[in-house]
Amino acid sequence: MLNRWFPSLVFVLGLLAVLATNTLPEPPQFAQPESAHAALAAKQAAALPASFVWSDLPRPTPSAHAATLAEVLPGDAAFAATAGQGLAPVQLIAAWFGGSREGAADVSLYQSEWRADASWSPAHEIMTRQKAERELGRNIRKLGNPLIVTERGRLHLFFVSVSYGGWAGSAINRSQSTDGGKNWQPAQRIVTSPFFNLSTLVRNQGAWLTDGSLGLPVYHEFVNKHGEWLRLNPEGRVLAKERMAMPRATLQPAVVALDGQHAVAALRDAGPGENQVQWSETRDAGRSWQGSSARAIPNPNSAVAMIGLRDGTLLMACNPIGGNRNRLALLRSSDQGSTWTLAHVVEESANDRDEFSYPALIQDSTGTIHLVYTWMRQGIRHAHFTQAWLNAAGNPNAPAVPR
């Protein structure tokens, strides 16, 4: 009897031993720079003298809105590191949608490039409705909200398309470039829901995870308005989707990873009533999100941008007034977003109909901070400045950009 069952017993015992000595792989965490590199980057950013410079991007259309901004990083890590040492000029790429007006049939996605030693290049179309229809194989009624995410040696372009109805009927599409945005691969639709794949939009920057996946903050508008967190594999397939449940209607989360597990999200308040910047956090690298109390920052149902600076503070660009978008300001937090102080008013007008909105922020490899935003719905404005300028004493209510 023993001889009959002995081989099976040995197999089972061996399998149990293997399972006991091999643990499941750790869930992915937010990718963080190694401490030595982070310290050097912080030192370089702190050494930059105080400066603030602005310019307008080219205006090929009567109306422009919803700009995105990214730094182009070469694929060679050793070569790319020279950008932070002043040996290679920083190269940025911006995209936005433009046409006769938002949602019009003539709206296309436009792109322009900028180098630290030059000005913005002439704008050119990178996606039209007709091109999107050919590449996606479906009717496209309108285009909107481009987002460019940087990976070393690669750029990821996400954009919103609508086949039927309004923005609540949106879907997200994805393209890639391996030559710094000179050429984009044919776009592919991202399937975020089996229910007609409706009502997923993108606006703000994502966060890379240690397994190579990308965490992307998106939002839903159909029936209920709320933020969501998508985790995408390198091919753009959705690995996970988590809802950022909030007691109020919210849109367009802006996410900053503070460490491998902890990230915070500032969300646009979609009302009703008195609006404030809404807040959510994750402490398990995006696998779950918990709503928190609103920040004491007015929000006129308008987009916010937020990044973590090299000095450890958070920087937010928003419209901190009630009811309109005629004031664009920079706010700082030194306690991971619990409290905020006004750093500078970038632009302001006494006319409630004027608009300075939809900001996007990045800090480049040299430590310079870049801001792009919609100017009067007529064009896109770019400002670049340093941490020393942010820290400089002065009247924060004085507009930084002369009109």
Summary of the structure (lengths in Angstrom):
residues: 403
radius of gyration: 22.7
end to end distance: 94.2
largest distance: 94.2
contacts: 1342
relative contact order: 0.14
helix: 14%
strand: 40%
